Amino acid sequence: MVPRKRPRMRLRRVRTGLKFPARFRKLRRPRLPRISFVDSLTKLPNLLTYIRILSIPLIVWLTQKSAPGQGTQEDIEYWSVLAFGAYTLSAITDFLDGWLARTRNLSTLVGRFLDPLADKLLVMALLVQLVVLGRLEAWIAIVLIGREMFINGLRTIASSEGLDIPVNQLGKWKTFIQMFGLGGLILPESYFVPLIGDFPSHQVGWWFIIASMGLSILSAAVYVRNFIKKVVEREKANES
């Protein structure tokens, strides 16, 4: 008895792409027109950034008024709280302008330039002022400011070479922790908090600044590694 040959089964390639009916394609989010440069100058996120930049001299002046020898202890605490309030409002505008730009499609070229610039101007001004007041060591401010200048220079080179270097999460955590550290150093040295008692504001703020400095150095090392990796990958692609 001759065995019968079984027909071979051919597997058909199944397409992974799904085609939606035409009526569902119309539900896609339309591409919004790009905001012109002139119109972007008066958009709400950019207006909040202007306010944040203009508030820097006020915050520095209020912090200077809280220096020892400027009056009684009550006066120092009064000016310290005012400085902290102005600094908190500035931090809130920093959150609001980014949130509005993302949720309402108001991201502009002016905002992408001024928003990080305003943050760095505020941080650098406060670091210098806190060193003058004796609440922070000069070497800490030099390390933090030097790191920002180094990374900004590296970003400029990467942008001019067309390299897209992703922002790592360490840098965001550094900014978040640094914000609390500066706020603690702006407040009086020992501030009374209900249900807690005397809160050592300067001591807690100093340790937050130290933590942010460690994250600053670590995030800078990660950024340099990513920069070198992108440069080497492009050189290999050009050679091949």
C-alpha positions in Angstrom: 0.0 0.0 0.0 1.5 3.3 -1.1 1.1 6.0 1.6 -0.8 9.1 0.4 1.1 12.4 0.3 -0.3 15.0 2.5 -0.5 18.4 1.0 1.8 20.9 2.5 0.2 23.7 4.4 1.3 27.1 3.4 1.2 29.8 6.0 0.1 33.1 4.8 1.7 36.2 6.1 -0.6 38.1 8.3 -0.3 41.8 8.2 0.2 43.4 11.5 -1.0 46.8 10.5 -4.7 47.5 11.2 -6.8 49.6 8.8 -9.5 51.6 10.4 -12.7 52.6 8.5 -12.7 56.0 7.0 -15.2 57.4 9.4 -12.9 56.6 12.3 -9.9 58.2 10.6 -11.6 61.5 10.8 -11.5 61.3 14.6 -7.7 61.7 14.7 -6.5 64.8 16.5 -5.8 67.5 13.9 -2.4 69.0 13.6 -2.6 72.5 15.0 -0.8 75.4 13.2 2.5 76.6 14.6 2.4 79.8 16.6 4.3 82.6 15.0 7.2 84.3 16.8 5.4 87.6 17.3 2.2 86.0 18.6 4.2 83.8 21.0 5.6 86.8 22.8 2.2 87.5 24.4 1.1 83.9 25.2 0.2 83.2 28.8 3.1 80.7 29.5 5.6 83.3 28.3 4.0 86.0 30.3 4.4 83.9 33.4 8.1 83.4 32.5 8.5 87.2 32.2 7.1 87.6 35.6 9.5 85.0 37.0 12.5 86.7 35.5 11.4 90.2 36.8 10.8 88.7 40.3 14.4 87.7 40.7 15.7 91.1 41.9 12.7 91.3 44.3 13.5 87.9 45.8 17.2 88.7 46.2 16.4 92.1 47.8 13.9 90.5 50.3 16.6 87.9 51.1 19.1 90.6 51.7 16.7 92.4 54.1 16.5 89.2 56.2 20.3 89.3 56.9 21.4 89.5 60.5 21.9 93.1 61.6 19.1 94.5 59.5 16.8 94.8 62.5 15.3 92.9 65.3 14.7 89.1 65.2 11.1 89.8 64.4 12.1 92.0 61.4 14.4 89.2 60.2 11.7 86.6 60.4 9.2 89.0 58.7 11.5 89.6 55.7 12.5 86.0 55.5 8.9 84.9 55.2 8.2 87.5 52.5 11.3 86.3 50.6 10.1 82.7 50.9 6.6 83.7 49.8 8.0 85.4 46.7 10.2 82.5 46.0 7.3 80.0 46.3 5.1 82.1 43.9 8.0 82.1 41.4 8.2 78.3 41.7 4.5 78.0 41.1 4.7 80.1 37.9 7.5 77.7 36.8 5.1 74.8 37.1 2.2 76.7 35.5 3.9 77.9 32.4 5.2 74.4 31.6 1.8 72.8 32.3 -0.1 75.4 30.1 2.4 75.0 27.3 2.0 71.2 27.3 -1.8 70.9 27.8 -2.9 73.8 25.5 -0.3 73.4 22.8 1.3 76.7 23.6 4.9 75.5 23.3 6.9 78.2 21.5 10.5 79.0 20.6 10.6 81.9 23.0 9.3 79.7 25.9 11.8 76.9 25.2 14.6 79.5 25.5 13.4 81.7 28.3 11.9 79.0 30.7 15.2 77.2 31.5 17.0 80.5 31.4 14.7 81.9 34.1 15.2 78.9 36.3 19.0 79.1 36.1 19.1 82.9 36.7 17.0 82.5 39.8 19.1 79.6 41.2 22.4 81.3 40.5 21.2 84.6 42.0 20.1 82.9 45.1 23.2 80.8 45.4 25.4 84.0 45.3 23.1 85.8 47.7 23.2 82.9 50.2 27.0 82.8 50.1 27.1 86.6 50.8 24.8 86.0 53.8 27.0 83.2 55.1 24.2 80.6 54.8 26.0 78.5 52.2 29.7 77.7 51.5 31.2 79.3 48.4 32.6 76.0 47.1 29.1 74.5 46.9 27.8 77.5 44.9 30.9 77.2 42.6 30.2 73.5 41.9 26.5 74.0 41.2 27.0 77.1 39.0 30.0 75.5 37.2 28.0 72.4 36.5 25.2 74.5 34.9 27.7 76.4 32.7 29.4 73.2 31.6 26.1 71.4 30.7 24.8 74.5 28.8 28.0 74.7 26.8 27.7 71.0 26.0 24.1 71.4 24.9 25.1 74.2 22.6 27.7 72.0 20.9 25.2 69.1 20.7 22.6 71.4 19.1 25.0 72.9 16.6 26.1 69.3 15.6 22.5 68.1 15.3 22.7 65.7 18.2 19.6 64.9 20.2 20.7 64.2 23.8 17.8 63.1 26.0 17.3 64.7 29.3 17.7 62.1 32.1 15.5 61.9 35.2 18.4 62.7 37.6 18.4 66.3 36.3 14.7 66.7 37.1 15.2 65.3 40.6 18.1 67.6 41.1 16.0 70.6 40.2 13.2 69.5 42.5 15.4 68.8 45.5 17.4 72.1 44.9 14.1 74.0 45.0 13.4 72.8 48.6 17.0 73.4 49.6 17.0 77.0 48.6 13.6 77.5 50.2 14.9 76.2 53.5 17.9 78.5 53.4 15.7 81.5 52.7 13.6 81.0 55.8 14.9 81.9 59.2 17.5 79.7 60.8 15.0 78.2 63.2 11.3 78.5 62.2 8.4 77.6 64.4 6.0 75.1 62.7 2.7 74.2 64.4 2.6 70.6 65.7 6.3 70.3 65.1 8.0 73.1 67.1 11.2 74.8 66.1 12.1 73.6 62.6 15.9 73.8 61.7 15.3 75.4 58.3 18.9 76.2 57.4 20.2 72.8 58.5 17.6 70.9 56.5 18.0 73.3 53.5 21.8 72.8 53.6 21.4 69.0 53.4 19.0 69.3 50.5 21.5 71.4 48.6 24.2 68.8 49.3 21.9 66.1 47.9 21.1 68.2 44.8 24.8 68.8 44.3 25.4 65.1 44.3 22.6 64.6 41.8 24.0 67.5 39.7 27.4 65.8 39.4 25.8 62.4 38.6 23.4 63.8 36.0 26.2 65.7 34.4 28.2 62.5 34.1 25.3 60.7 32.5 24.8 63.6 30.0 28.5 63.5 29.1 28.3 59.7 28.6 25.2 60.1 26.3 27.0 62.9 24.4 30.1 60.8 23.7 27.9 57.8 22.8 26.0 59.9 20.2 29.2 61.3 18.7 30.8 57.8 18.4 27.6 56.3 16.8 27.6 59.1 14.2 31.2 58.7 13.4 30.7 54.9 12.9 27.7 55.6 10.7 29.8 58.0 8.5 32.6 55.5 8.2 30.3 52.8 7.0 
